[in-house]
Amino acid sequence: MTVHNKMLDTAPLQPVGSRLMWPLIGIGGLFLAYLVAKVAFLFQATSRVEQVLALLWTYPVMMAFFLFFRSVLREQRVTLCTETPSVSLVVCCFNEGEGIRRTVQSCLSQGYANLQKIIVIDDGSTDGITRDILREVEAEYGSAVEVLYKEKNQGKRHGMYDGYHKVDTEYVIFVDSDTVLGPNFVHWMLTSASQPGVGGAVANIKISSPDTLLIRLQKAIYARGINFQRRAESSIGAVSCLSGCGAIYRKEALDKVMAGWPEESFWGKPVGFGDDRSLTNRVLLQGYRTVYQPNATVYTDAPQTFQRLMKQQIRWKKGWFINSLKVLLPFIRLRPGVALMLQIPYILSAVLTPFIVLHVLYNSLTTGTWPTYWVGSMLLLTTAMYACTKVGAQDAEVREAGFLDFIGSALFTIGVLSMLIVPALAQIQKRGWGTR
């Protein structure tokens, strides 16, 4: 394995005792309060169902906080990779319009000396605009940008596969067509991807859409998912999804997993979504690590209407379910630690949350009692996760995020988004994109 990993400084950050001790003590106190409440509830609950739900729910919660604390305590300072291995960028687009020009321009503005190719895959655009813009881009930038025009729309997975086959560089970066790369994106991604044993890395994703209530909720969800969840996953080298907004792969890792990937099927039908998670799982099962690079920033659009958000989330949950079901046994066999700390807790959380919500609502309505334990637990955990997100934040935007936004996003996630697993499973055999 060829490794380019010369850092200017990999010394530990200032000791946790001077920088993070009090925040960690505060978070630990909140989590301890949650566990005390949990034990008290288990002894006092009259419903066997509630006792079982509370006990099972403790496992994914404990794993999440354990991994987060582990990531903070093992934190190290890193700076830009000083070597310049060869890199190619692959962008897949479909009816993207003017947005594809912004994406390509942000790729070209990186100033990375050994950027060999920018490959744009036009996946059969039919809007009459995108292809004209791509031809203008080709004329403006010449050989720096190569566009592959496909006559038929086959989906993102086939586009990524086609792009992969057109490059021969040490690293490949996949970028979504509605994404704008931040400064030094390529350098920062290589800082993580060039470390020994790493097969891929994912960037710090930010929403660039204009602020509305719905966008603010999504920003809080992203902040929690990235600065808490991905940081926790990265601590064991097992980020579960290298998002297409900005992900880098070691080419030799892709060489081992790409064969047959476009033809992947589930229950006799081709899989048309969950591509990023599927590719990440393949890399993980080859024994590589996948990590999160907080300093590599990308900006992406988010659904601006409730209807489009619901369609997006249902598609994501379908992709998550299919991939989780396909890889659970392989992970248990090949990477049992990842299965115990991530795969099984995620499945428990996804399955239990809708049951808990429905049970609490039913019990409250039929008995006329206020669900004090469940509401209190949610507030304690949300507060602890909010504090964790602040501790894990790498930028001022997240550190300044409001507590009410996090409470609102938690309610929205638990009460609305978690319930979408039901329609997702009901539509599991519908393999269309859902938002086109």
VOTOR-608273 format. One line per 5 residues: number of its first residue (from 1); for each residue x, y, z of N, C-alpha, C. Coordinates in steps of 0.1 Angstrom, whole numbers, plus 5000, padded with zeros to 4 digits. Example, Ala and Ser with C-alpha at 12.3 -4.5 7.8 and 13.67 -1.06 7.14 Angstrom:
# VOTOR-608273
1) 5132,4943,5078,5123,4955,5078,5132,4967,5078  5128,4978,5071,5137,4989,5071,5129,5000,5079;
END
This chain:
# VOTOR-608273
1) 5008,4988,5000,5000,5000,5000,5009,5012,5000  5007,5021,4990,5014,5033,4990,5008,5044,4999  5016,5049,5008,5010,5059,5017,5018,5072,5017  5010,5083,5015,5016,5096,5016,5011,5102,5029  5019,5104,5039,5014,5108,5052,5024,5116,5059;
6) 5029,5127,5053,5039,5135,5060,5031,5147,5065  5030,5148,5078,5023,5159,5085,5033,5169,5091  5028,5181,5092,5037,5191,5098,5037,5189,5113  5025,5184,5119,5024,5182,5133,5013,5173,5136  5017,5162,5144,5006,5152,5148,5007,5151,5163;
11) 5012,5161,5170,5013,5161,5185,4998,5162,5190  4996,5157,5202,4983,5158,5208,4979,5173,5210  4966,5175,5210,4961,5189,5214,4965,5191,5228  4963,5204,5233,4965,5206,5247,4957,5197,5255  4962,5193,5267,4956,5182,5275,4941,5185,5277;
16) 4933,5174,5277,4919,5175,5279,4916,5182,5292  4924,5180,5302,4922,5186,5315,4921,5201,5315  4929,5208,5306,4929,5222,5305,4919,5227,5294  4915,5219,5285,4907,5224,5274,4892,5219,5274  4890,5206,5278,4877,5200,5277,4872,5194,5290;
21) 4879,5194,5301,4875,5187,5313,4862,5191,5318  4859,5204,5319,4846,5208,5325,4835,5205,5316  4836,5208,5302,4825,5203,5294,4822,5188,5295  4833,5180,5295,4831,5166,5296,4825,5162,5309  4829,5168,5320,4822,5166,5333,4807,5169,5332;
26) 4804,5180,5326,4790,5184,5325,4782,5174,5317  4788,5170,5306,4781,5160,5297,4780,5146,5305  4790,5143,5312,4790,5130,5320,4779,5131,5330  4777,5143,5336,4767,5144,5346,4753,5143,5341  4751,5148,5329,4738,5147,5322,4735,5132,5319;
31) 4746,5125,5314,4744,5111,5310,4742,5103,5323  4749,5106,5334,4747,5099,5346,4732,5101,5351  4727,5113,5350,4713,5115,5354,4704,5107,5345  4707,5106,5333,4698,5098,5324,4699,5083,5329  4710,5078,5332,4711,5064,5336,4704,5061,5350;
36) 4705,5071,5359,4698,5070,5372,4683,5070,5369  4679,5079,5360,4664,5079,5357,4660,5066,5351  4669,5060,5343,4666,5048,5336,4664,5036,5346  4673,5035,5355,4673,5025,5366,4660,5026,5374  4657,5039,5378,4645,5041,5386,4633,5037,5379;
41) 4632,5041,5366,4621,5038,5358,4619,5023,5356  4630,5015,5354,4629,5001,5353,4623,4994,5365  4626,4999,5377,4621,4993,5389,4607,4997,5392  4603,5009,5387,4589,5014,5390,4579,5012,5379  4584,5009,5367,4574,5008,5356,4565,4996,5358;
46) 4552,4998,5356,4543,4987,5358,4541,4979,5345  4544,4985,5334,4543,4979,5321,4555,4971,5317  4554,4958,5314,4565,4950,5310,4571,4956,5296  4562,4960,5288,4566,4966,5275,4575,4978,5277  4571,4987,5286,4580,4998,5288,4593,4995,5294;
51) 4593,4985,5303,4606,4980,5308,4615,4975,5297  4610,4967,5288,4618,4961,5278,4623,4972,5268  4614,4981,5264,4618,4992,5255,4629,5001,5261  4627,5004,5274,4637,5012,5281,4651,5005,5282  4650,4992,5285,4663,4985,5286,4670,4984,5273;
56) 4663,4980,5262,4669,4979,5249,4674,4992,5244  4667,5003,5247,4671,5016,5242,4684,5021,5248  4687,5016,5260,4699,5020,5267,4712,5016,5259  4711,5004,5252,4723,4999,5245,4728,5009,5234  4720,5013,5225,4725,5022,5215,4729,5036,5220;
61) 4722,5040,5231,4726,5053,5237,4740,5052,5243  4742,5041,5251,4755,5040,5257,4766,5039,5247  4764,5031,5236,4774,5030,5226,4778,5043,5220  4767,5051,5217,4770,5064,5211,4778,5073,5219  4775,5074,5232,4783,5083,5241,4796,5078,5244;
66) 4798,5064,5245,4811,5058,5247,4820,5062,5235  4815,5060,5223,4824,5063,5211,4827,5078,5210  4817,5087,5214,4820,5101,5214,4831,5105,5224  4830,5100,5236,4840,5103,5246,4854,5098,5242  4854,5086,5236,4866,5080,5231,4872,5089,5220;
71) 4864,5095,5211,4870,5103,5201,4876,5116,5207  4869,5122,5217,4875,5134,5223,4888,5131,5230  4888,5121,5238,4900,5118,5246,4912,5114,5237  4909,5109,5225,4920,5105,5216,4923,5116,5205  4918,5128,5207,4919,5138,5197,4934,5142,5195;
76) 4937,5145,5183,4951,5149,5179,4950,5161,5170  4960,5169,5170,4961,5180,5161,4968,5175,5148  4961,5179,5137,4967,5175,5124,4967,5188,5115  4976,5188,5106,4977,5199,5096,4977,5193,5082  4977,5202,5072,4976,5198,5058,4987,5188,5054;
81) 4983,5178,5047,4993,5168,5041,5002,5176,5032  5015,5174,5033,5025,5182,5026,5029,5175,5013  5025,5163,5011,5028,5156,4998,5016,5158,4988  5018,5155,4976,5008,5157,4966,5006,5145,4957  5000,5134,4963,4997,5122,4955,4986,5126,4944;
86) 4986,5118,4934,4977,5121,4923,4962,5119,4927  4954,5129,4922,4940,5129,4926,4931,5132,4914  4919,5125,4913,4909,5128,4903,4896,5131,4910  4888,5140,4904,4875,5143,4910,4864,5138,4900  4854,5131,4905,4843,5126,4897,4830,5132,4902;
91) 4823,5139,4892,4810,5145,4895,4799,5139,4887  4789,5134,4893,4777,5128,4885,4766,5138,4886  4759,5141,4875,4749,5150,4874,4737,5146,4866  4725,5151,4869,4713,5148,4861,4704,5160,4862  4702,5167,4851,4693,5179,4851,4697,5189,4862;
96) 4710,5191,4864,4714,5200,4875,4714,5215,4871  4713,5218,4858,4713,5232,4854,4725,5239,4857  4724,5252,4861,4735,5261,4864,4743,5256,4876  4737,5248,4884,4745,5244,4896,4757,5236,4893  4757,5229,4882,4769,5221,4878,4781,5229,4875;
101) 4778,5241,4870,4789,5250,4867,4796,5255,4880  4788,5258,4890,4794,5262,4903,4802,5251,4909  4797,5238,4908,4804,5227,4913,4818,5225,4906  4818,5226,4893,4830,5224,4886,4840,5235,4889  4835,5247,4890,4844,5259,4893,4850,5257,4907;
106) 4843,5252,4917,4848,5250,4930,4859,5239,4930  4857,5229,4921,4867,5219,4920,4880,5225,4914  4879,5233,4904,4890,5239,4897,4898,5249,4905  4891,5255,4915,4897,5265,4923,4905,5260,4935  4906,5247,4936,4913,5241,4947,4928,5244,4948;
111) 4934,5246,4937,4948,5249,4936,4957,5238,4940  4952,5225,4938,4960,5214,4942,4969,5210,4930  4982,5209,4932,4992,5207,4921,4990,5195,4913  4986,5184,4920,4985,5171,4913,4971,5166,4910  4962,5176,4908,4948,5172,4904,4948,5168,4889;
116) 4947,5155,4886,4949,5150,4873,4937,5152,4864  4925,5150,4869,4913,5150,4861,4901,5155,4869  4892,5162,4862,4879,5164,4867,4869,5157,4857  4863,5146,4861,4854,5139,4852,4840,5142,4856  4832,5147,4846,4818,5150,4849,4810,5140,4841;
121) 4801,5132,4848,4792,5123,4841,4778,5128,4840  4774,5132,4828,4760,5136,4826,4752,5124,4824  4743,5121,4834,4736,5108,4834,4723,5110,4826  4724,5113,4813,4712,5114,4805,4703,5125,4808  4708,5137,4810,4700,5149,4814,4690,5152,4802;
126) 4678,5156,4806,4667,5158,4796,4662,5172,4797  4668,5181,4805,4662,5194,4808,4665,5204,4797  4674,5200,4787,4677,5210,4777,4687,5221,4781  4691,5221,4793,4699,5232,4798,4713,5226,4803  4713,5215,4810,4725,5210,4816,4736,5207,4806;
131) 4732,5201,4795,4742,5197,4785,4748,5209,4778  4740,5219,4776,4745,5232,4770,4755,5238,4780  4752,5238,4793,4762,5244,4802,4775,5235,4803  4773,5222,4802,4785,5214,4803,4794,5216,4790  4788,5218,4779,4796,5221,4767,4803,5235,4768;
136) 4797,5244,4775,4803,5257,4778,4815,5255,4787  4813,5247,4797,4824,5244,4807,4836,5237,4799  4833,5228,4791,4843,5221,4783,4851,5231,4775  4844,5240,4768,4850,5250,4760,4859,5260,4768  4854,5263,4780,4861,5273,4788,4873,5267,4795;
141) 4873,5255,4799,4884,5249,4807,4892,5239,4800  4888,5235,4787,4896,5226,4779,4898,5213,4785  4910,5208,4785,4914,5194,4789,4913,5192,4804  4911,5203,4812,4910,5202,4826,4897,5195,4831  4887,5196,4822,4874,5190,4825,4870,5180,4814;
146) 4867,5168,4817,4863,5158,4807,4848,5154,4810  4840,5155,4801,4825,5152,4803,4822,5140,4795  4815,5131,4802,4810,5119,4795,4795,5120,4795  4789,5121,4782,4775,5122,4780,4769,5109,4778  4759,5105,4787,4752,5092,4786,4738,5095,4780;
151) 4734,5086,4771,4721,5088,4764,4710,5084,4773  4712,5075,4782,4701,5070,4791,4705,5072,4806  4695,5077,4813,4697,5078,4828,4697,5065,4834  4709,5062,4841,4711,5049,4847,4712,5050,4863  4713,5062,4868,4714,5064,4882,4729,5067,4886;
156) 4730,5073,4898,4742,5077,4903,4753,5066,4904  4749,5055,4908,4758,5044,4910,4766,5040,4897  4758,5040,4886,4764,5037,4873,4773,5048,4869  4769,5061,4872,4778,5072,4869,4791,5072,4877  4790,5068,4890,4803,5067,4898,4812,5056,4892;
161) 4805,5045,4888,4813,5034,4883,4820,5038,4870  4813,5045,4861,4819,5049,4848,4830,5059,4851  4828,5068,4860,4839,5078,4864,4851,5071,4869  4849,5061,4878,4860,5054,4884,4868,5047,4873  4862,5042,4862,4869,5035,4852,4877,5045,4842;
166) 4874,5058,4844,4881,5067,4835,4893,5074,4842  4896,5070,4854,4907,5076,4862,4918,5066,4865  4930,5070,4867,4941,5061,4871,4950,5069,4881  4944,5074,4891,4952,5082,4901,4952,5074,4914  4960,5079,4924,4961,5072,4937,4948,5074,4945;
171) 4941,5085,4943,4929,5088,4951,4918,5093,4941  4906,5090,4945,4894,5094,4937,4885,5101,4947  4881,5113,4943,4871,5121,4951,4858,5121,4943  4847,5117,4950,4834,5118,4944,4826,5130,4950  4820,5138,4942,4814,5150,4946,4800,5151,4940;
176) 4789,5154,4947,4776,5155,4942,4775,5168,4934  4766,5168,4925,4765,5179,4915,4759,5192,4921  4754,5191,4933,4748,5204,4940,4758,5208,4951  4770,5204,4950,4780,5207,4961,4790,5217,4957  4794,5226,4966,4805,5235,4964,4816,5232,4974;
181) 4828,5230,4969,4839,5226,4978,4845,5239,4985  4848,5237,4998,4855,5248,5005,4870,5249,5002  4876,5259,5008,4891,5261,5005,4899,5249,5011  4909,5246,5003,4918,5235,5007,4911,5222,5009  4900,5220,5003,4892,5207,5005,4901,5195,5001;
186) 4907,5195,4990,4915,5183,4986,4927,5181,4995  4934,5191,4999,4945,5189,5009,4940,5183,5022  4929,5188,5027,4924,5183,5040,4919,5169,5038  4913,5165,5027,4908,5152,5026,4920,5142,5025  4931,5146,5019,4943,5138,5018,4949,5136,5031;
191) 4948,5146,5040,4953,5145,5053,4948,5133,5061  4935,5130,5059,4930,5118,5065,4931,5105,5056  4928,5107,5043,4928,5095,5034,4942,5089,5033  4953,5097,5034,4966,5092,5032,4972,5084,5045  4965,5084,5055,4969,5077,5067,4969,5062,5065;
196) 4978,5054,5071,4978,5040,5069,4965,5033,5072  4961,5024,5063,4949,5016,5066,4936,5023,5063  4936,5036,5059,4924,5043,5056,4920,5041,5041  4908,5036,5039,4903,5034,5026,4895,5046,5020  4889,5054,5030,4881,5065,5025,4879,5075,5036;
201) 4875,5087,5033,4872,5098,5043,4861,5106,5037  4854,5112,5047,4842,5120,5043,4844,5134,5049  4838,5144,5042,4840,5158,5046,4830,5163,5056  4832,5175,5061,4822,5182,5069,4812,5189,5061  4800,5184,5061,4789,5189,5052,4781,5200,5058;
206) 4779,5211,5051,4771,5222,5056,4760,5225,5046  4749,5230,5051,4738,5234,5043,4739,5248,5038  4738,5251,5025,4739,5264,5020,4726,5271,5017  4715,5263,5018,4702,5269,5014,4698,5280,5023  4690,5290,5018,4685,5301,5026,4678,5297,5039;
211) 4679,5304,5050,4673,5300,5063,4658,5301,5063  4652,5290,5066,4638,5289,5070,4637,5280,5082  4625,5279,5087,4624,5270,5099,4628,5255,5095  4624,5251,5083,4627,5237,5079,4642,5236,5077  4649,5246,5071,4663,5245,5069,4670,5246,5082;
216) 4666,5254,5092,4672,5254,5105,4672,5241,5112  4660,5234,5111,4659,5221,5117,4669,5211,5110  4670,5212,5097,4680,5203,5090,4694,5206,5093  4697,5219,5095,4711,5223,5099,4714,5217,5113  4705,5217,5122,4707,5212,5135,4709,5196,5134;
221) 4701,5190,5126,4702,5176,5124,4716,5172,5118  4720,5180,5108,4734,5178,5102,4745,5180,5112  4743,5191,5120,4754,5194,5130,4755,5182,5140  4743,5177,5144,4744,5166,5154,4749,5153,5147  4745,5150,5135,4749,5138,5128,4764,5138,5125;
226) 4769,5150,5122,4783,5151,5117,4792,5153,5129  4790,5162,5138,4799,5165,5149,4798,5156,5160  4787,5148,5161,4785,5138,5172,4787,5124,5166  4778,5121,5156,4777,5107,5151,4790,5103,5143  4793,5112,5133,4805,5108,5125,4818,5109,5133;
231) 4819,5118,5142,4831,5119,5150,4832,5106,5159  4821,5101,5164,4821,5089,5172,4825,5077,5163  4819,5076,5151,4822,5065,5142,4837,5065,5138  4842,5077,5136,4855,5079,5131,4865,5074,5141  4861,5075,5154,4871,5071,5165,4875,5056,5164;
236) 4866,5048,5157,4870,5034,5156,4872,5031,5141  4874,5041,5133,4877,5039,5119,4866,5033,5111  4853,5036,5114,4842,5030,5108,4830,5039,5105  4833,5050,5099,4823,5059,5094,4813,5052,5085  4801,5051,5088,4791,5042,5082,4787,5046,5068;
241) 4789,5059,5065,4785,5064,5051,4794,5075,5047  4802,5073,5037,4810,5084,5031,4801,5091,5021  4795,5102,5026,4784,5109,5018,4790,5114,5005  4781,5113,4994,4785,5117,4981,4788,5132,4980  4783,5140,4990,4786,5155,4989,4801,5157,4988;
246) 4809,5149,4995,4824,5150,4994,4830,5138,5001  4835,5128,4993,4841,5116,4998,4853,5113,4990  4864,5109,4996,4876,5105,4990,4879,5090,4992  4883,5083,4982,4887,5069,4983,4901,5066,4978  4907,5057,4985,4920,5052,4980,4917,5044,4968;
251) 4923,5046,4956,4920,5039,4944,4922,5024,4945  4932,5020,4953,4934,5005,4954,4922,4999,4962  4916,5007,4971,4904,5001,4978,4893,5000,4969  4891,5009,4960,4880,5008,4950,4882,4997,4940  4895,4994,4937,4898,4983,4928,4893,4970,4933;
256) 4892,4969,4946,4889,4956,4953,4874,4954,4954  4866,4965,4952,4852,4964,4956,4842,4968,4944  4848,4974,4933,4839,4979,4923,4833,4969,4914  4839,4957,4913,4834,4947,4904,4820,4942,4909  4810,4943,4900,4797,4939,4903,4789,4949,4911;
261) 4795,4960,4915,4787,4969,4924,4775,4975,4916  4776,4980,4904,4764,4985,4897,4753,4976,4896  4756,4963,4896,4745,4953,4894,4740,4948,4907  4744,4954,4918,4739,4949,4931,4724,4949,4932  4718,4939,4938,4703,4937,4938,4699,4934,4952;
266) 4686,4936,4955,4680,4932,4968,4666,4927,4965  4663,4915,4969,4650,4908,4967,4647,4908,4952  4657,4905,4944,4655,4903,4930,4654,4916,4921  4656,4928,4927,4656,4940,4920,4668,4948,4921  4673,4955,4911,4685,4964,4913,4682,4974,4923;
271) 4693,4978,4930,4692,4988,4941,4695,5002,4935  4686,5011,4935,4688,5024,4929,4690,5035,4938  4694,5033,4951,4696,5043,4961,4706,5037,4972  4710,5046,4981,4719,5041,4991,4733,5038,4986  4736,5044,4975,4749,5041,4968,4761,5044,4977;
276) 4761,5056,4983,4773,5060,4991,4775,5050,5003  4764,5046,5010,4765,5037,5021,4769,5023,5016  4764,5019,5005,4768,5006,5000,4783,5005,4996  4788,5016,4990,4802,5016,4987,4811,5016,4999  4806,5024,5009,4814,5025,5022,4814,5011,5028;
281) 4803,5004,5029,4803,4991,5035,4812,4981,5028  4813,4982,5015,4822,4973,5008,4837,4976,5011  4840,4989,5013,4854,4992,5017,4857,4988,5031  4847,4990,5040,4849,4985,5054,4851,4970,5055  4843,4963,5047,4844,4948,5048,4857,4943,5041;
286) 4865,4951,5034,4878,4948,5029,4889,4950,5040  4884,4955,5052,4894,4957,5063,4899,4971,5064  4895,4980,5055,4900,4994,5055,4892,5002,5066  4899,5013,5070,4892,5022,5079,4885,5033,5071  4874,5038,5076,4868,5050,5070,4867,5061,5081;
291) 4871,5073,5077,4872,5084,5088,4865,5097,5083  4864,5106,5093,4858,5119,5091,4869,5129,5092  4869,5139,5082,4878,5150,5082,4870,5163,5084  4870,5168,5097,4862,5180,5100,4867,5193,5093  4879,5194,5089,4884,5206,5083,4882,5207,5068;
296) 4878,5196,5062,4874,5196,5048,4859,5200,5047  4856,5211,5042,4842,5216,5042,4836,5216,5028  4823,5212,5027,4816,5212,5015,4802,5219,5018  4796,5225,5008,4784,5232,5010,4774,5226,5000  4762,5222,5005,4752,5215,4997,4738,5221,4999;
301) 4729,5219,4989,4716,5223,4991,4708,5213,4999  4697,5217,5005,4688,5208,5013,4674,5210,5008  4666,5200,5010,4652,5202,5006,4645,5214,5012  4638,5222,5005,4633,5235,5010,4618,5234,5012  4612,5222,5009,4598,5220,5012,4596,5207,5020;
306) 4586,5206,5028,4583,5195,5036,4582,5182,5027  4575,5183,5016,4572,5172,5008,4585,5166,5002  4594,5175,4997,4607,5170,4992,4616,5164,5003  4615,5170,5015,4623,5164,5026,4618,5150,5029  4605,5148,5029,4599,5135,5033,4603,5125,5022;
311) 4603,5129,5009,4607,5119,4999,4622,5116,5000  4630,5126,5003,4645,5124,5005,4647,5114,5017  4640,5116,5028,4642,5108,5040,4637,5094,5038  4626,5092,5031,4622,5079,5028,4632,5071,5019  4637,5078,5009,4647,5072,5001,4660,5068,5009;
316) 4664,5077,5018,4676,5074,5026,4673,5062,5035  4661,5062,5041,4658,5051,5050,4657,5037,5043  4652,5038,5031,4652,5026,5022,4666,5021,5020  4675,5030,5016,4689,5027,5014,4695,5022,5026  4692,5028,5038,4698,5023,5050,4694,5009,5054;
321) 4681,5007,5052,4675,4994,5056,4681,4983,5047  4682,4985,5034,4687,4975,5025,4702,4972,5028  4709,4982,5030,4724,4980,5032,4726,4974,5046  4718,4978,5056,4720,4972,5069,4717,4957,5069  4706,4954,5062,4702,4940,5062,4713,4931,5054;
326) 4718,4937,5043,4728,4930,5035,4741,4927,5042  4745,4937,5051,4759,4936,5056,4760,4932,5071  4748,4930,5077,4749,4927,5092,4757,4915,5094  4753,4904,5088,4760,4891,5091,4775,4892,5086  4778,4897,5074,4792,4899,5071,4800,4907,5081;
331) 4794,4918,5087,4801,4926,5097,4803,4917,5109  4793,4910,5114,4794,4902,5126,4806,4892,5124  4807,4886,5112,4817,4876,5109,4831,4882,5107  4832,4893,5100,4845,4899,5096,4849,4910,5105  4840,4918,5110,4844,4930,5118,4834,4931,5130;
336) 4834,4921,5139,4825,4920,5150,4824,4933,5159  4836,4939,5161,4836,4951,5169,4827,4962,5163  4828,4964,5150,4820,4974,5143,4805,4970,5144  4802,4957,5143,4788,4953,5144,4782,4956,5157  4790,4953,5168,4785,4955,5182,4784,4969,5185;
341) 4793,4978,5180,4793,4992,5185,4785,5001,5175  4783,4997,5163,4776,5005,5153,4764,4999,5147  4766,4988,5140,4755,4982,5132,4743,4978,5140  4745,4970,5151,4734,4965,5159,4727,4977,5166  4735,4986,5173,4728,4998,5179,4720,5006,5169;
346) 4725,5008,5157,4717,5016,5147,4704,5009,5144  4704,4995,5142,4692,4988,5139,4683,4989,5150  4688,4987,5163,4679,4988,5174,4672,5001,5175  4680,5012,5173,4675,5025,5174,4664,5028,5164  4667,5024,5151,4657,5026,5141,4644,5018,5143;
351) 4645,5006,5148,4633,4998,5150,4626,5002,5163  4633,5005,5174,4627,5008,5187,4620,5022,5187  4626,5032,5181,4621,5046,5182,4606,5047,5178  4602,5042,5166,4588,5043,5163,4579,5036,5173  4583,5024,5178,4575,5017,5188,4574,5025,5201;
356) 4585,5031,5205,4585,5039,5217,4575,5051,5216  4576,5058,5204,4567,5069,5202,4553,5065,5202  4549,5055,5195,4536,5050,5194,4531,5045,5208  4539,5038,5215,4535,5032,5228,4533,5044,5238  4542,5054,5238,4540,5065,5247,4528,5073,5244;
361) 4525,5075,5232,4513,5082,5228,4500,5075,5232  4500,5062,5229,4489,5053,5232,4487,5053,5247  4497,5050,5255,4496,5049,5269,4492,5062,5275  4497,5074,5270,4493,5087,5276,4478,5089,5273  4473,5086,5261,4459,5089,5257,4450,5080,5265;
366) 4454,5067,5267,4444,5058,5273,4444,5059,5288  4455,5063,5294,4456,5064,5309,4455,5078,5314  4457,5088,5305,4456,5102,5310,4468,5106,5318  4479,5099,5317,4491,5102,5324,4501,5109,5315  4509,5118,5321,4520,5124,5313,4532,5116,5313;
371) 4538,5113,5302,4550,5104,5301,4563,5111,5306  4563,5113,5319,4574,5121,5325,4588,5115,5322  4589,5102,5324,4602,5095,5322,4607,5097,5307  4598,5094,5298,4603,5095,5284,4606,5109,5279  4597,5119,5284,4600,5133,5280,4613,5138,5287;
376) 4614,5134,5300,4626,5138,5307,4639,5132,5301  4638,5119,5297,4650,5113,5291,4653,5119,5278  4643,5123,5270,4646,5130,5257,4653,5143,5260  4648,5151,5269,4654,5164,5272,4669,5162,5277  4671,5152,5286,4684,5150,5291,4694,5146,5280;
381) 4690,5136,5272,4698,5131,5261,4701,5142,5250  4690,5150,5247,4692,5161,5238,4702,5171,5243  4701,5174,5256,4710,5184,5262,4724,5179,5262  4726,5166,5265,4739,5160,5265,4745,5160,5251  4736,5156,5241,4741,5156,5227,4744,5170,5222;
386) 4736,5179,5226,4739,5193,5222,4753,5197,5228  4755,5194,5240,4768,5197,5246,4780,5190,5239  4777,5177,5235,4787,5170,5228,4790,5176,5214  4780,5180,5208,4781,5187,5195,4789,5199,5196  4787,5207,5206,4795,5219,5209,4809,5216,5211;
391) 4812,5206,5219,4826,5201,5222,4832,5196,5209  4825,5189,5201,4831,5183,5189,4832,5193,5177  4825,5204,5178,4825,5213,5167,4839,5219,5163  4841,5220,5150,4854,5225,5145,4852,5239,5140  4840,5245,5140,4838,5258,5134,4828,5266,5142;
396) 4829,5279,5141,4821,5288,5148,4806,5287,5145  4803,5283,5133,4788,5282,5129,4781,5271,5138  4788,5260,5140,4781,5250,5148,4782,5254,5163  4793,5259,5168,4794,5263,5182,4784,5274,5185  4779,5282,5176,4769,5292,5178,4755,5287,5176;
401) 4753,5275,5173,4740,5269,5170,4731,5270,5183  4718,5273,5181,4710,5275,5193,4705,5262,5199  4703,5262,5212,4698,5251,5219,4684,5248,5215  4675,5258,5213,4662,5255,5208,4661,5249,5195  4670,5252,5186,4671,5245,5173,4674,5230,5175;
406) 4682,5227,5185,4685,5213,5188,4673,5205,5194  4666,5212,5203,4654,5206,5209,4644,5204,5198  4642,5214,5189,4632,5213,5178,4636,5202,5169  4649,5201,5166,4653,5190,5156,4652,5176,5162  4654,5175,5176,4652,5163,5182,4637,5158,5182;
411) 4628,5168,5185,4614,5164,5184,4610,5160,5170  4615,5168,5160,4612,5165,5146,4618,5151,5142  4630,5148,5147,4636,5135,5143,4628,5124,5149  4625,5125,5162,4618,5114,5169,4604,5113,5165  4597,5124,5164,4582,5124,5162,4578,5122,5147;
416) 4587,5127,5138,4584,5126,5124,4593,5117,5116  4606,5120,5116,4615,5113,5107,4617,5099,5111  4617,5096,5124,4618,5082,5128,4607,5073,5123  4595,5079,5122,4583,5072,5118,4583,5068,5103  4592,5075,5095,4592,5072,5081,4598,5059,5077;
421) 4603,5051,5087,4608,5038,5084,4596,5029,5080  4584,5033,5085,4572,5025,5081,4569,5026,5066  4567,5039,5061,4564,5040,5046,4576,5035,5038  4589,5037,5044,4600,5032,5036,4600,5017,5034  4596,5010,5045,4595,4995,5043,4584,4991,5034;
426) 4573,4999,5035,4561,4996,5027,4564,4998,5012  4574,5007,5009,4578,5010,4995,4591,5004,4991  4596,4994,4999,4609,4989,4997,4612,4984,4983  4602,4979,4976,4604,4973,4963,4602,4984,4952  4599,4996,4956,4599,5007,4946,4613,5013,4946;
431) 4621,5011,4935,4635,5015,4935,4638,5028,4928  4627,5036,4925,4630,5049,4919,4636,5059,4929  4641,5070,4923,4649,5080,4931,4639,5087,4941  4627,5090,4937,4617,5095,4946,4616,5110,4945  4626,5117,4941,4625,5132,4941,4626,5138,4927;
436) 4626,5129,4917,4627,5134,4903,4614,5134,4896;
END
